[in-house]
């Protein structure tokens, strides 16, 4: 199954909303980790966004999945960049 690197971009304007919805967002992420769909995720230290590594059948399935993110539902993500990624070595390689 393909692996996708997803980059979220945040702005200062969304900080209050992200603070409110972070527990729900992290709960959603945790369930995806348990299901094997989310391989890893975390915010950038400067607060500008986050990197999420997903397994998904295709881009359409990934898009549907990302729409379920509480941050997305609340309009707290300024931009999303999702690209298929082919790890050759390391923890995420086949």
mmCIF file as gemmi writes it, N, C-alpha and C atoms, coordinates in Angstrom:
data_model
loop_
_atom_site.group_PDB
_atom_site.id
_atom_site.type_symbol
_atom_site.label_atom_id
_atom_site.label_alt_id
_atom_site.label_comp_id
_atom_site.label_asym_id
_atom_site.label_entity_id
_atom_site.label_seq_id
_atom_site.pdbx_PDB_ins_code
_atom_site.Cartn_x
_atom_site.Cartn_y
_atom_site.Cartn_z
_atom_site.occupancy
_atom_site.B_iso_or_equiv
_atom_site.pdbx_formal_charge
_atom_site.auth_seq_id
_atom_site.auth_asym_id
_atom_site.pdbx_PDB_model_num
ATOM 1 N N . UNK Axp A 1 ? 0.847 -1.176 0 1 0 ? 1 A 1
ATOM 2 C CA . UNK Axp A 1 ? 0 0 0 1 0 ? 1 A 1
ATOM 3 C C . UNK Axp A 1 ? 0.891 1.237 0 1 0 ? 1 A 1
ATOM 4 N N . UNK Axp A 2 ? 0.555 2.23 -0.808 1 0 ? 2 A 1
ATOM 5 C CA . UNK Axp A 2 ? 1.383 3.432 -0.897 1 0 ? 2 A 1
ATOM 6 C C . UNK Axp A 2 ? 1.5 4.177 0.435 1 0 ? 2 A 1
ATOM 7 N N . UNK Axp A 3 ? 2.628 4.864 0.585 1 0 ? 3 A 1
ATOM 8 C CA . UNK Axp A 3 ? 2.872 5.728 1.733 1 0 ? 3 A 1
ATOM 9 C C . UNK Axp A 3 ? 2.855 7.17 1.24 1 0 ? 3 A 1
ATOM 10 N N . UNK Axp A 4 ? 2.236 8.033 2.033 1 0 ? 4 A 1
ATOM 11 C CA . UNK Axp A 4 ? 2.131 9.444 1.689 1 0 ? 4 A 1
ATOM 12 C C . UNK Axp A 4 ? 2.704 10.304 2.806 1 0 ? 4 A 1
ATOM 13 N N . UNK Axp A 5 ? 3.479 11.298 2.412 1 0 ? 5 A 1
ATOM 14 C CA . UNK Axp A 5 ? 3.941 12.327 3.34 1 0 ? 5 A 1
ATOM 15 C C . UNK Axp A 5 ? 2.964 13.492 3.216 1 0 ? 5 A 1
ATOM 16 N N . UNK Axp A 6 ? 2.386 13.868 4.338 1 0 ? 6 A 1
ATOM 17 C CA . UNK Axp A 6 ? 1.406 14.954 4.364 1 0 ? 6 A 1
ATOM 18 C C . UNK Axp A 6 ? 1.973 16.083 5.215 1 0 ? 6 A 1
ATOM 19 N N . UNK Axp A 7 ? 2.027 17.269 4.631 1 0 ? 7 A 1
ATOM 20 C CA . UNK Axp A 7 ? 2.531 18.447 5.326 1 0 ? 7 A 1
ATOM 21 C C . UNK Axp A 7 ? 1.355 19.384 5.591 1 0 ? 7 A 1
ATOM 22 N N . UNK Axp A 8 ? 1.091 19.658 6.847 1 0 ? 8 A 1
ATOM 23 C CA . UNK Axp A 8 ? 0.09 20.651 7.23 1 0 ? 8 A 1
ATOM 24 C C . UNK Axp A 8 ? 0.815 21.966 7.459 1 0 ? 8 A 1
ATOM 25 N N . UNK Axp A 9 ? 0.194 23.075 7.053 1 0 ? 9 A 1
ATOM 26 C CA . UNK Axp A 9 ? 0.689 24.41 7.348 1 0 ? 9 A 1
ATOM 27 C C . UNK Axp A 9 ? -0.321 25.103 8.243 1 0 ? 9 A 1
ATOM 28 N N . UNK Axp A 10 ? 0.178 25.673 9.34 1 0 ? 10 A 1
ATOM 29 C CA . UNK Axp A 10 ? -0.655 26.396 10.296 1 0 ? 10 A 1
ATOM 30 C C . UNK Axp A 10 ? -0.262 27.869 10.309 1 0 ? 10 A 1
ATOM 31 N N . UNK Axp A 11 ? -1.173 28.711 10.8 1 0 ? 11 A 1
ATOM 32 C CA . UNK Axp A 11 ? -0.866 30.125 10.998 1 0 ? 11 A 1
ATOM 33 C C . UNK Axp A 11 ? -1.142 30.501 12.451 1 0 ? 11 A 1
ATOM 34 N N . UNK Axp A 12 ? -0.638 31.637 12.834 1 0 ? 12 A 1
ATOM 35 C CA . UNK Axp A 12 ? -0.873 32.146 14.193 1 0 ? 12 A 1
ATOM 36 C C . UNK Axp A 12 ? -2.365 32.298 14.468 1 0 ? 12 A 1
ATOM 37 N N . UNK Axp A 13 ? -3.141 32.622 13.436 1 0 ? 13 A 1
ATOM 38 C CA . UNK Axp A 13 ? -4.572 32.845 13.616 1 0 ? 13 A 1
ATOM 39 C C . UNK Axp A 13 ? -5.317 31.594 14.087 1 0 ? 13 A 1
ATOM 40 N N . UNK Axp A 14 ? -4.756 30.418 13.802 1 0 ? 14 A 1
ATOM 41 C CA . UNK Axp A 14 ? -5.456 29.175 14.171 1 0 ? 14 A 1
ATOM 42 C C . UNK Axp A 14 ? -4.999 28.594 15.501 1 0 ? 14 A 1
ATOM 43 N N . UNK Axp A 15 ? -4.066 29.259 16.177 1 0 ? 15 A 1
ATOM 44 C CA . UNK Axp A 15 ? -3.553 28.727 17.446 1 0 ? 15 A 1
ATOM 45 C C . UNK Axp A 15 ? -4.67 28.493 18.466 1 0 ? 15 A 1
ATOM 46 N N . UNK Axp A 16 ? -5.553 29.459 18.721 1 0 ? 16 A 1
ATOM 47 C CA . UNK Axp A 16 ? -6.591 29.214 19.728 1 0 ? 16 A 1
ATOM 48 C C . UNK Axp A 16 ? -7.482 28.014 19.392 1 0 ? 16 A 1
ATOM 49 N N . UNK Axp A 17 ? -7.883 27.886 18.145 1 0 ? 17 A 1
ATOM 50 C CA . UNK Axp A 17 ? -8.716 26.756 17.738 1 0 ? 17 A 1
ATOM 51 C C . UNK Axp A 17 ? -7.979 25.432 17.827 1 0 ? 17 A 1
ATOM 52 N N . UNK Axp A 18 ? -6.708 25.445 17.464 1 0 ? 18 A 1
ATOM 53 C CA . UNK Axp A 18 ? -5.934 24.208 17.572 1 0 ? 18 A 1
ATOM 54 C C . UNK Axp A 18 ? -5.748 23.8 19.027 1 0 ? 18 A 1
ATOM 55 N N . UNK Axp A 19 ? -5.573 24.775 19.896 1 0 ? 19 A 1
ATOM 56 C CA . UNK Axp A 19 ? -5.459 24.459 21.317 1 0 ? 19 A 1
ATOM 57 C C . UNK Axp A 19 ? -6.743 23.799 21.83 1 0 ? 19 A 1
ATOM 58 N N . UNK Axp A 20 ? -7.886 24.305 21.4 1 0 ? 20 A 1
ATOM 59 C CA . UNK Axp A 20 ? -9.169 23.747 21.827 1 0 ? 20 A 1
ATOM 60 C C . UNK Axp A 20 ? -9.375 22.337 21.286 1 0 ? 20 A 1
ATOM 61 N N . UNK Axp A 21 ? -9.067 22.127 20.015 1 0 ? 21 A 1
ATOM 62 C CA . UNK Axp A 21 ? -9.388 20.868 19.336 1 0 ? 21 A 1
ATOM 63 C C . UNK Axp A 21 ? -8.24 19.86 19.322 1 0 ? 21 A 1
ATOM 64 N N . UNK Axp A 22 ? -7.087 20.206 19.931 1 0 ? 22 A 1
ATOM 65 C CA . UNK Axp A 22 ? -5.934 19.3 19.919 1 0 ? 22 A 1
ATOM 66 C C . UNK Axp A 22 ? -6.24 17.927 20.54 1 0 ? 22 A 1
ATOM 67 N N . UNK Axp A 23 ? -6.943 17.835 21.672 1 0 ? 23 A 1
ATOM 68 C CA . UNK Axp A 23 ? -7.224 16.494 22.218 1 0 ? 23 A 1
ATOM 69 C C . UNK Axp A 23 ? -8.011 15.611 21.236 1 0 ? 23 A 1
ATOM 70 N N . UNK Axp A 24 ? -9.005 16.179 20.567 1 0 ? 24 A 1
ATOM 71 C CA . UNK Axp A 24 ? -9.782 15.408 19.59 1 0 ? 24 A 1
ATOM 72 C C . UNK Axp A 24 ? -8.908 15.032 18.392 1 0 ? 24 A 1
ATOM 73 N N . UNK Axp A 25 ? -8.091 15.973 17.924 1 0 ? 25 A 1
ATOM 74 C CA . UNK Axp A 25 ? -7.175 15.729 16.807 1 0 ? 25 A 1
ATOM 75 C C . UNK Axp A 25 ? -6.205 14.595 17.149 1 0 ? 25 A 1
ATOM 76 N N . UNK Axp A 26 ? -5.619 14.645 18.333 1 0 ? 26 A 1
ATOM 77 C CA . UNK Axp A 26 ? -4.659 13.606 18.728 1 0 ? 26 A 1
ATOM 78 C C . UNK Axp A 26 ? -5.349 12.269 18.964 1 0 ? 26 A 1
ATOM 79 N N . UNK Axp A 27 ? -6.576 12.275 19.431 1 0 ? 27 A 1
ATOM 80 C CA . UNK Axp A 27 ? -7.327 11.034 19.567 1 0 ? 27 A 1
ATOM 81 C C . UNK Axp A 27 ? -7.569 10.393 18.211 1 0 ? 27 A 1
ATOM 82 N N . UNK Axp A 28 ? -7.915 11.218 17.224 1 0 ? 28 A 1
ATOM 83 C CA . UNK Axp A 28 ? -8.119 10.734 15.854 1 0 ? 28 A 1
ATOM 84 C C . UNK Axp A 28 ? -6.809 10.139 15.32 1 0 ? 28 A 1
ATOM 85 N N . UNK Axp A 29 ? -5.7 10.845 15.53 1 0 ? 29 A 1
ATOM 86 C CA . UNK Axp A 29 ? -4.404 10.339 15.092 1 0 ? 29 A 1
ATOM 87 C C . UNK Axp A 29 ? -4.054 9.027 15.79 1 0 ? 29 A 1
ATOM 88 N N . UNK Axp A 30 ? -4.304 8.953 17.07 1 0 ? 30 A 1
ATOM 89 C CA . UNK Axp A 30 ? -3.99 7.742 17.836 1 0 ? 30 A 1
ATOM 90 C C . UNK Axp A 30 ? -4.748 6.532 17.308 1 0 ? 30 A 1
ATOM 91 N N . UNK Axp A 31 ? -6.005 6.726 16.971 1 0 ? 31 A 1
ATOM 92 C CA . UNK Axp A 31 ? -6.805 5.619 16.407 1 0 ? 31 A 1
ATOM 93 C C . UNK Axp A 31 ? -6.231 5.166 15.056 1 0 ? 31 A 1
ATOM 94 N N . UNK Axp A 32 ? -5.729 6.112 14.273 1 0 ? 32 A 1
ATOM 95 C CA . UNK Axp A 32 ? -5.138 5.759 12.983 1 0 ? 32 A 1
ATOM 96 C C . UNK Axp A 32 ? -3.814 5.024 13.162 1 0 ? 32 A 1
ATOM 97 N N . UNK Axp A 33 ? -3.047 5.389 14.198 1 0 ? 33 A 1
ATOM 98 C CA . UNK Axp A 33 ? -1.822 4.646 14.505 1 0 ? 33 A 1
ATOM 99 C C . UNK Axp A 33 ? -2.186 3.215 14.88 1 0 ? 33 A 1
ATOM 100 N N . UNK Axp A 34 ? -3.181 3.059 15.744 1 0 ? 34 A 1
ATOM 101 C CA . UNK Axp A 34 ? -3.609 1.72 16.169 1 0 ? 34 A 1
ATOM 102 C C . UNK Axp A 34 ? -4.072 0.869 14.994 1 0 ? 34 A 1
ATOM 103 N N . UNK Axp A 35 ? -4.673 1.512 13.988 1 0 ? 35 A 1
ATOM 104 C CA . UNK Axp A 35 ? -5.166 0.803 12.809 1 0 ? 35 A 1
ATOM 105 C C . UNK Axp A 35 ? -4.063 0.53 11.787 1 0 ? 35 A 1
ATOM 106 N N . UNK Axp A 36 ? -2.868 1.109 11.985 1 0 ? 36 A 1
ATOM 107 C CA . UNK Axp A 36 ? -1.774 0.934 11.038 1 0 ? 36 A 1
ATOM 108 C C . UNK Axp A 36 ? -1.844 1.868 9.843 1 0 ? 36 A 1
ATOM 109 N N . UNK Axp A 37 ? -2.758 2.832 9.872 1 0 ? 37 A 1
ATOM 110 C CA . UNK Axp A 37 ? -2.923 3.783 8.774 1 0 ? 37 A 1
ATOM 111 C C . UNK Axp A 37 ? -1.951 4.941 8.879 1 0 ? 37 A 1
ATOM 112 N N . UNK Axp A 38 ? -1.723 5.413 10.099 1 0 ? 38 A 1
ATOM 113 C CA . UNK Axp A 38 ? -0.774 6.49 10.348 1 0 ? 38 A 1
ATOM 114 C C . UNK Axp A 38 ? 0.504 5.885 10.908 1 0 ? 38 A 1
ATOM 115 N N . UNK Axp A 39 ? 1.603 6.103 10.218 1 0 ? 39 A 1
ATOM 116 C CA . UNK Axp A 39 ? 2.884 5.534 10.635 1 0 ? 39 A 1
ATOM 117 C C . UNK Axp A 39 ? 3.601 6.415 11.65 1 0 ? 39 A 1
ATOM 118 N N . UNK Axp A 40 ? 3.481 7.721 11.48 1 0 ? 40 A 1
ATOM 119 C CA . UNK Axp A 40 ? 4.116 8.657 12.4 1 0 ? 40 A 1
ATOM 120 C C . UNK Axp A 40 ? 3.554 10.046 12.133 1 0 ? 40 A 1
ATOM 121 N N . UNK Axp A 41 ? 3.612 10.904 13.148 1 0 ? 41 A 1
ATOM 122 C CA . UNK Axp A 41 ? 3.198 12.292 12.954 1 0 ? 41 A 1
ATOM 123 C C . UNK Axp A 41 ? 3.767 13.153 14.062 1 0 ? 41 A 1
ATOM 124 N N . UNK Axp A 42 ? 3.819 14.442 13.8 1 0 ? 42 A 1
ATOM 125 C CA . UNK Axp A 42 ? 4.253 15.382 14.816 1 0 ? 42 A 1
ATOM 126 C C . UNK Axp A 42 ? 4.363 16.776 14.245 1 0 ? 42 A 1
ATOM 127 N N . UNK Axp A 43 ? 4.252 17.756 15.142 1 0 ? 43 A 1
ATOM 128 C CA . UNK Axp A 43 ? 4.343 19.154 14.713 1 0 ? 43 A 1
ATOM 129 C C . UNK Axp A 43 ? 5.785 19.578 14.497 1 0 ? 43 A 1
ATOM 130 N N . UNK Axp A 44 ? 5.957 20.614 13.692 1 0 ? 44 A 1
ATOM 131 C CA . UNK Axp A 44 ? 7.263 21.24 13.545 1 0 ? 44 A 1
ATOM 132 C C . UNK Axp A 44 ? 7.51 22.104 14.789 1 0 ? 44 A 1
ATOM 133 N N . UNK Axp A 45 ? 8.723 22.111 15.313 1 0 ? 45 A 1
ATOM 134 C CA . UNK Axp A 45 ? 8.997 22.848 16.551 1 0 ? 45 A 1
ATOM 135 C C . UNK Axp A 45 ? 8.674 24.343 16.487 1 0 ? 45 A 1
ATOM 136 N N . UNK Axp A 46 ? 8.708 24.932 15.291 1 0 ? 46 A 1
ATOM 137 C CA . UNK Axp A 46 ? 8.429 26.362 15.188 1 0 ? 46 A 1
ATOM 138 C C . UNK Axp A 46 ? 6.937 26.683 15.116 1 0 ? 46 A 1
ATOM 139 N N . UNK Axp A 47 ? 6.078 25.647 15.165 1 0 ? 47 A 1
ATOM 140 C CA . UNK Axp A 47 ? 4.634 25.864 15.15 1 0 ? 47 A 1
ATOM 141 C C . UNK Axp A 47 ? 4.04 26.128 13.776 1 0 ? 47 A 1
ATOM 142 N N . UNK Axp A 48 ? 4.859 26.032 12.728 1 0 ? 48 A 1
ATOM 143 C CA . UNK Axp A 48 ? 4.393 26.365 11.38 1 0 ? 48 A 1
ATOM 144 C C . UNK Axp A 48 ? 3.561 25.272 10.727 1 0 ? 48 A 1
ATOM 145 N N . UNK Axp A 49 ? 3.552 24.078 11.311 1 0 ? 49 A 1
ATOM 146 C CA . UNK Axp A 49 ? 2.797 22.994 10.703 1 0 ? 49 A 1
ATOM 147 C C . UNK Axp A 49 ? 3.155 21.659 11.309 1 0 ? 49 A 1
ATOM 148 N N . UNK Axp A 50 ? 2.901 20.603 10.539 1 0 ? 50 A 1
ATOM 149 C CA . UNK Axp A 50 ? 3.156 19.245 11.016 1 0 ? 50 A 1
ATOM 150 C C . UNK Axp A 50 ? 3.428 18.34 9.827 1 0 ? 50 A 1
ATOM 151 N N . UNK Axp A 51 ? 4.087 17.223 10.112 1 0 ? 51 A 1
ATOM 152 C CA . UNK Axp A 51 ? 4.331 16.176 9.122 1 0 ? 51 A 1
ATOM 153 C C . UNK Axp A 51 ? 3.617 14.922 9.6 1 0 ? 51 A 1
ATOM 154 N N . UNK Axp A 52 ? 2.868 14.299 8.697 1 0 ? 52 A 1
ATOM 155 C CA . UNK Axp A 52 ? 2.137 13.07 8.99 1 0 ? 52 A 1
ATOM 156 C C . UNK Axp A 52 ? 2.471 12.063 7.897 1 0 ? 52 A 1
ATOM 157 N N . UNK Axp A 53 ? 2.773 10.84 8.274 1 0 ? 53 A 1
ATOM 158 C CA . UNK Axp A 53 ? 3.121 9.789 7.312 1 0 ? 53 A 1
ATOM 159 C C . UNK Axp A 53 ? 2.015 8.741 7.347 1 0 ? 53 A 1
ATOM 160 N N . UNK Axp A 54 ? 1.285 8.602 6.233 1 0 ? 54 A 1
ATOM 161 C CA . UNK Axp A 54 ? 0.132 7.714 6.133 1 0 ? 54 A 1
ATOM 162 C C . UNK Axp A 54 ? 0.351 6.578 5.15 1 0 ? 54 A 1
ATOM 163 N N . UNK Axp A 55 ? -0.354 5.487 5.38 1 0 ? 55 A 1
ATOM 164 C CA . UNK Axp A 55 ? -0.575 4.456 4.368 1 0 ? 55 A 1
ATOM 165 C C . UNK Axp A 55 ? -2.007 4.645 3.88 1 0 ? 55 A 1
ATOM 166 N N . UNK Axp A 56 ? -2.181 4.677 2.569 1 0 ? 56 A 1
ATOM 167 C CA . UNK Axp A 56 ? -3.521 4.805 1.993 1 0 ? 56 A 1
ATOM 168 C C . UNK Axp A 56 ? -3.53 4.127 0.638 1 0 ? 56 A 1
ATOM 169 N N . UNK Axp A 57 ? -4.685 3.655 0.24 1 0 ? 57 A 1
ATOM 170 C CA . UNK Axp A 57 ? -4.806 2.95 -1.028 1 0 ? 57 A 1
ATOM 171 C C . UNK Axp A 57 ? -4.451 3.808 -2.233 1 0 ? 57 A 1
ATOM 172 N N . UNK Axp A 58 ? -4.834 5.071 -2.176 1 0 ? 58 A 1
ATOM 173 C CA . UNK Axp A 58 ? -4.546 6.012 -3.256 1 0 ? 58 A 1
ATOM 174 C C . UNK Axp A 58 ? -4.803 7.428 -2.751 1 0 ? 58 A 1
ATOM 175 N N . UNK Axp A 59 ? -4.577 8.413 -3.613 1 0 ? 59 A 1
ATOM 176 C CA . UNK Axp A 59 ? -4.744 9.807 -3.213 1 0 ? 59 A 1
ATOM 177 C C . UNK Axp A 59 ? -6.174 10.133 -2.822 1 0 ? 59 A 1
ATOM 178 N N . UNK Axp A 60 ? -7.141 9.547 -3.513 1 0 ? 60 A 1
ATOM 179 C CA . UNK Axp A 60 ? -8.55 9.805 -3.186 1 0 ? 60 A 1
ATOM 180 C C . UNK Axp A 60 ? -8.878 9.301 -1.782 1 0 ? 60 A 1
ATOM 181 N N . UNK Axp A 61 ? -8.39 8.108 -1.447 1 0 ? 61 A 1
ATOM 182 C CA . UNK Axp A 61 ? -8.626 7.563 -0.11 1 0 ? 61 A 1
ATOM 183 C C . UNK Axp A 61 ? -7.958 8.432 0.949 1 0 ? 61 A 1
ATOM 184 N N . UNK Axp A 62 ? -6.762 8.917 0.657 1 0 ? 62 A 1
ATOM 185 C CA . UNK Axp A 62 ? -6.068 9.8 1.592 1 0 ? 62 A 1
ATOM 186 C C . UNK Axp A 62 ? -6.843 11.093 1.782 1 0 ? 62 A 1
ATOM 187 N N . UNK Axp A 63 ? -7.321 11.672 0.706 1 0 ? 63 A 1
ATOM 188 C CA . UNK Axp A 63 ? -8.086 12.919 0.784 1 0 ? 63 A 1
ATOM 189 C C . UNK Axp A 63 ? -9.328 12.728 1.65 1 0 ? 63 A 1
ATOM 190 N N . UNK Axp A 64 ? -10.036 11.619 1.463 1 0 ? 64 A 1
ATOM 191 C CA . UNK Axp A 64 ? -11.216 11.328 2.282 1 0 ? 64 A 1
ATOM 192 C C . UNK Axp A 64 ? -10.841 11.197 3.754 1 0 ? 64 A 1
ATOM 193 N N . UNK Axp A 65 ? -9.719 10.544 4.016 1 0 ? 65 A 1
ATOM 194 C CA . UNK Axp A 65 ? -9.253 10.365 5.384 1 0 ? 65 A 1
ATOM 195 C C . UNK Axp A 65 ? -8.901 11.713 6.021 1 0 ? 65 A 1
ATOM 196 N N . UNK Axp A 66 ? -8.159 12.542 5.313 1 0 ? 66 A 1
ATOM 197 C CA . UNK Axp A 66 ? -7.743 13.832 5.854 1 0 ? 66 A 1
ATOM 198 C C . UNK Axp A 66 ? -8.93 14.743 6.15 1 0 ? 66 A 1
ATOM 199 N N . UNK Axp A 67 ? -10 14.598 5.404 1 0 ? 67 A 1
ATOM 200 C CA . UNK Axp A 67 ? -11.204 15.397 5.648 1 0 ? 67 A 1
ATOM 201 C C . UNK Axp A 67 ? -11.825 15.084 7.001 1 0 ? 67 A 1
ATOM 202 N N . UNK Axp A 68 ? -11.505 13.932 7.572 1 0 ? 68 A 1
ATOM 203 C CA . UNK Axp A 68 ? -12.048 13.528 8.871 1 0 ? 68 A 1
ATOM 204 C C . UNK Axp A 68 ? -11.263 14.106 10.047 1 0 ? 68 A 1
ATOM 205 N N . UNK Axp A 69 ? -10.107 14.683 9.788 1 0 ? 69 A 1
ATOM 206 C CA . UNK Axp A 69 ? -9.28 15.26 10.846 1 0 ? 69 A 1
ATOM 207 C C . UNK Axp A 69 ? -10.062 16.393 11.517 1 0 ? 69 A 1
ATOM 208 N N . UNK Axp A 70 ? -10.184 16.373 12.836 1 0 ? 70 A 1
ATOM 209 C CA . UNK Axp A 70 ? -10.87 17.471 13.52 1 0 ? 70 A 1
ATOM 210 C C . UNK Axp A 70 ? -10.304 18.847 13.189 1 0 ? 70 A 1
ATOM 211 N N . UNK Axp A 71 ? -8.993 18.943 12.997 1 0 ? 71 A 1
ATOM 212 C CA . UNK Axp A 71 ? -8.416 20.229 12.603 1 0 ? 71 A 1
ATOM 213 C C . UNK Axp A 71 ? -8.955 20.654 11.233 1 0 ? 71 A 1
ATOM 214 N N . UNK Axp A 72 ? -9.101 19.715 10.304 1 0 ? 72 A 1
ATOM 215 C CA . UNK Axp A 72 ? -9.637 20.033 8.98 1 0 ? 72 A 1
ATOM 216 C C . UNK Axp A 72 ? -11.107 20.428 9.077 1 0 ? 72 A 1
ATOM 217 N N . UNK Axp A 73 ? -11.874 19.674 9.84 1 0 ? 73 A 1
ATOM 218 C CA . UNK Axp A 73 ? -13.308 19.972 9.983 1 0 ? 73 A 1
ATOM 219 C C . UNK Axp A 73 ? -13.537 21.362 10.579 1 0 ? 73 A 1
ATOM 220 N N . UNK Axp A 74 ? -12.614 21.801 11.44 1 0 ? 74 A 1
ATOM 221 C CA . UNK Axp A 74 ? -12.745 23.107 12.091 1 0 ? 74 A 1
ATOM 222 C C . UNK Axp A 74 ? -12.072 24.232 11.31 1 0 ? 74 A 1
ATOM 223 N N . UNK Axp A 75 ? -11.475 23.911 10.145 1 0 ? 75 A 1
ATOM 224 C CA . UNK Axp A 75 ? -10.828 24.932 9.32 1 0 ? 75 A 1
ATOM 225 C C . UNK Axp A 75 ? -9.548 25.48 9.926 1 0 ? 75 A 1
ATOM 226 N N . UNK Axp A 76 ? -8.796 24.623 10.626 1 0 ? 76 A 1
ATOM 227 C CA . UNK Axp A 76 ? -7.598 25.055 11.345 1 0 ? 76 A 1
ATOM 228 C C . UNK Axp A 76 ? -6.295 24.773 10.61 1 0 ? 76 A 1
ATOM 229 N N . UNK Axp A 77 ? -6.382 24.229 9.408 1 0 ? 77 A 1
ATOM 230 C CA . UNK Axp A 77 ? -5.2 23.935 8.6 1 0 ? 77 A 1
ATOM 231 C C . UNK Axp A 77 ? -5.212 24.898 7.417 1 0 ? 77 A 1
ATOM 232 N N . UNK Axp A 78 ? -4.154 25.686 7.286 1 0 ? 78 A 1
ATOM 233 C CA . UNK Axp A 78 ? -4.111 26.681 6.22 1 0 ? 78 A 1
ATOM 234 C C . UNK Axp A 78 ? -3.785 26.087 4.862 1 0 ? 78 A 1
ATOM 235 N N . UNK Axp A 79 ? -2.97 25.04 4.84 1 0 ? 79 A 1
ATOM 236 C CA . UNK Axp A 79 ? -2.609 24.39 3.576 1 0 ? 79 A 1
ATOM 237 C C . UNK Axp A 79 ? -2.223 22.944 3.861 1 0 ? 79 A 1
ATOM 238 N N . UNK Axp A 80 ? -2.49 22.097 2.875 1 0 ? 80 A 1
ATOM 239 C CA . UNK Axp A 80 ? -2.114 20.683 2.955 1 0 ? 80 A 1
ATOM 240 C C . UNK Axp A 80 ? -1.361 20.337 1.682 1 0 ? 80 A 1
ATOM 241 N N . UNK Axp A 81 ? -0.22 19.712 1.85 1 0 ? 81 A 1
ATOM 242 C CA . UNK Axp A 81 ? 0.531 19.179 0.712 1 0 ? 81 A 1
ATOM 243 C C . UNK Axp A 81 ? 0.717 17.693 0.971 1 0 ? 81 A 1
ATOM 244 N N . UNK Axp A 82 ? 0.2 16.872 0.08 1 0 ? 82 A 1
ATOM 245 C CA . UNK Axp A 82 ? 0.31 15.421 0.222 1 0 ? 82 A 1
ATOM 246 C C . UNK Axp A 82 ? 1.006 14.867 -1.015 1 0 ? 82 A 1
ATOM 247 N N . UNK Axp A 83 ? 2.058 14.086 -0.787 1 0 ? 83 A 1
ATOM 248 C CA . UNK Axp A 83 ? 2.799 13.483 -1.883 1 0 ? 83 A 1
ATOM 249 C C . UNK Axp A 83 ? 3.063 12.019 -1.571 1 0 ? 83 A 1
ATOM 250 N N . UNK Axp A 84 ? 2.949 11.185 -2.592 1 0 ? 84 A 1
ATOM 251 C CA . UNK Axp A 84 ? 3.317 9.786 -2.394 1 0 ? 84 A 1
ATOM 252 C C . UNK Axp A 84 ? 4.822 9.733 -2.173 1 0 ? 84 A 1
ATOM 253 N N . UNK Axp A 85 ? 5.215 8.871 -1.269 1 0 ? 85 A 1
ATOM 254 C CA . UNK Axp A 85 ? 6.615 8.784 -0.862 1 0 ? 85 A 1
ATOM 255 C C . UNK Axp A 85 ? 7.055 7.336 -0.953 1 0 ? 85 A 1
ATOM 256 N N . UNK Axp A 86 ? 8.255 7.093 -1.452 1 0 ? 86 A 1
ATOM 257 C CA . UNK Axp A 86 ? 8.773 5.737 -1.604 1 0 ? 86 A 1
ATOM 258 C C . UNK Axp A 86 ? 10.027 5.56 -0.757 1 0 ? 86 A 1
ATOM 259 N N . UNK Axp A 87 ? 9.863 5.22 0.51 1 0 ? 87 A 1
ATOM 260 C CA . UNK Axp A 87 ? 11.047 5.023 1.344 1 0 ? 87 A 1
ATOM 261 C C . UNK Axp A 87 ? 11.859 3.814 0.868 1 0 ? 87 A 1
ATOM 262 N N . UNK Axp A 88 ? 13.141 3.982 0.734 1 0 ? 88 A 1
ATOM 263 C CA . UNK Axp A 88 ? 14.034 2.937 0.254 1 0 ? 88 A 1
ATOM 264 C C . UNK Axp A 88 ? 14.763 2.255 1.413 1 0 ? 88 A 1
ATOM 265 N N . UNK Axp A 89 ? 15.076 3.025 2.441 1 0 ? 89 A 1
ATOM 266 C CA . UNK Axp A 89 ? 15.807 2.488 3.602 1 0 ? 89 A 1
ATOM 267 C C . UNK Axp A 89 ? 15.145 2.968 4.884 1 0 ? 89 A 1
ATOM 268 N N . UNK Axp A 90 ? 15.368 2.237 5.938 1 0 ? 90 A 1
ATOM 269 C CA . UNK Axp A 90 ? 14.924 2.695 7.246 1 0 ? 90 A 1
ATOM 270 C C . UNK Axp A 90 ? 13.592 2.125 7.686 1 0 ? 90 A 1
ATOM 271 N N . UNK Axp A 91 ? 13.053 2.745 8.71 1 0 ? 91 A 1
ATOM 272 C CA . UNK Axp A 91 ? 11.876 2.238 9.413 1 0 ? 91 A 1
ATOM 273 C C . UNK Axp A 91 ? 10.651 2.055 8.531 1 0 ? 91 A 1
ATOM 274 N N . UNK Axp A 92 ? 10.475 2.883 7.514 1 0 ? 92 A 1
ATOM 275 C CA . UNK Axp A 92 ? 9.258 2.831 6.713 1 0 ? 92 A 1
ATOM 276 C C . UNK Axp A 92 ? 9.442 2.095 5.383 1 0 ? 92 A 1
ATOM 277 N N . UNK Axp A 93 ? 10.622 1.565 5.118 1 0 ? 93 A 1
ATOM 278 C CA . UNK Axp A 93 ? 10.849 0.829 3.869 1 0 ? 93 A 1
ATOM 279 C C . UNK Axp A 93 ? 10.233 -0.561 3.951 1 0 ? 93 A 1
ATOM 280 N N . UNK Axp A 94 ? 9.97 -1.119 2.795 1 0 ? 94 A 1
ATOM 281 C CA . UNK Axp A 94 ? 9.296 -2.43 2.734 1 0 ? 94 A 1
ATOM 282 C C . UNK Axp A 94 ? 10.188 -3.559 3.198 1 0 ? 94 A 1
